[in-house]
Every structure is written in structure tokens, then in C-alpha cells.
């Protein structure tokens, strides 16, 4: 009975419009569940599979690929190493791998959903897109609360529709290559030091930064590649990188830029308190890996009420919208500093 209910939920979350066929084989790896709620994994992923299949993709689900992962001892929860990606290509015949995380899932009164995903080309081993989408119930309503979502499934549909559209668009080459921001714009994101009270907050923030960088033409190294190399070299890097780590990432991955830093505050608005807003406080450092030196540092502190205007306009209720506005400023800062 439970499986039937979940299947019905997944079908309800399907887009209404017909889809074009793509034909490529895609393996969907287990998403990292950062929400603290197991039901998020059971409900969101089937809806992602359904959307990808509806667009004509040959989808290998995470549960179907699990025997391959176990047999080769591949750790692929939200990320994957370079050697494992090559092996996965050989074992499944898939051209692309979809990785991601369920960042926020709040089925209570506040109804907030936040999902991040990216596509790794298993032939070139390049991250061809990264996207992050989120929504809270307050952002589904217009004047006088009309059109307000009545359940979390409706909010989820509005998150997953554009998210999967982003993934599918990346797997359908248009024939024109997007110009990279720099001739060497390859970026490695090193985990932030996390001093917040929210578990996995640093990972969520990294996902948002990755999506914003990719959207603005920067090429980002798959985070699993960075983790794999540092483990191989028996090096730890979180919040800061030594000269040895900078050289390792430069020489083995060819990165030009390394971004790391620390997260102080990641406060999602409390459940059931509709007037409450999220708040965010973090610092980032941009490191020039070619010259092995710190290029610049930036501090960001923002609250969802900062931009509030008349009748509450401009007020941000979801962490996704607040964090994305911060990341837009961060990427602009990176472009400015990288040009100097």
C-alpha cells in the first residue's frame, strides 16, 4: 500500500506537457539526503526518474545501479570519484551521470523544498551543468494569498519541473559551445568550515555556488574528484588549503582557482512561523592555484527581511532564494577579482 501511494505521488508530480525523445542512456546515482527526513528520498527521486524518462532518456535508476556500486565498492552518495566514473561508464554504458542532493524538505505548514543536481559527462569527465532550485509556500501565492500551494507535493512539482528541464537541456547539445569565462576558468570547491547549527549546511551552500558558477560560464570540477585526490594524497582540506594542497589540485586536476571559506550562520525560518525569514552569514576565499596565493576574500551576511519593501514585497522566505541572491553577488565578485 505504501509503495502504491508513493507511485501515485510520483505520477502526480509529472509535467503535463509532452516531451521530446533524447535517447541517451543516463545513470542516476543515489542523491545525498541532507534533509533529515527519509520520506524525501522516497518521494522526490521517483519524480525525478519519471521526468527524465518522459523526455525519452534511457534512465538507469539508483537502485538498479546499486549492485554495480557494491561490487566495485564505489562510494557514490551525491558525488563520485574520477576512477569510479570511468568504471561506471564501462559497466553501464551510460553517457551521463546525474548526481545531486535533497537539501531541504519541509512538509509542515511552511512547505519548503530545495533540490540540487548536476550532470557529469562520463566520456569527457566534465561537469556539463549544475542546477539548484527551491521554493517555499509563501512564494507560491499572489496578492491576498490567492494561488497559495495547499501541500508540499505542489511545491515540489514547481521545484522539480525547472530543475529537470535544466538537466535535460544540458544533455541535448545545441551545437554551440558556451564560452568559458576564462581561458583557464577551472574551479575546485573545497569544503567550507561549518560553524552553523544546521547539519550539512556547508554542502548545501556549495551546491548553490556550484550552480551559480556554472550558469555564469565557469567550469567546476566534480567535487567527488577533489575528494578522491585529497584522500589519495592523505590530505585534509576544509575551510583552508595548504600550499601542498594547492599544488596537488593544480597539478592533478589542472585547476586555476580554488574557493573555500567558512560558514557562520545558516538559519532556515522556523517551521510554522510564517513571518520568520532565513538568515545567512559566510566568508569565502578565492585562491589563485597557478601562483599559489590568496587572490581575494569576501564576507556575506544577509537576512530574508533585508530587502523588504511596502506590504512585505522583496521579503525572502526560502533559504534557496536568499542564498542564490548571495551567490549572484559572490560570482560577480569572483569575476571582478579574476579579471585583475
Secondary structure, 3 states (H helix, E strand, C coil): CHHHHHHHHHHHCCCCCCCCCCCCEEEECCCEECCCCHHHHHHHHHHHHHHHHHCCCEEECHHHHHHHHHHCCCCCCCCCCHHHHHHHHHHHCCCEEEEEEEEEEECCCCCEEEEEEEEEECCCCCEEEEEEEEEEHHHHCCHHHCCCCCCHHHHHHHHHHHHHHHHHHHCCCCCCCCCCCCCCCEEEECCCEECCCCCCHHHHHHHHHHHHHHHCCCEECCHHHHHHHHHHCCCCCCCCCCHHHHHHHHHHHCCCEEEEEEEEEEECCCCCCCCCCCEEEEEEEEEECCCCEEEEEEEEEEECCCCCCHHHCCCCCCHHHHHHHHHHHHHHHHHHHHHC
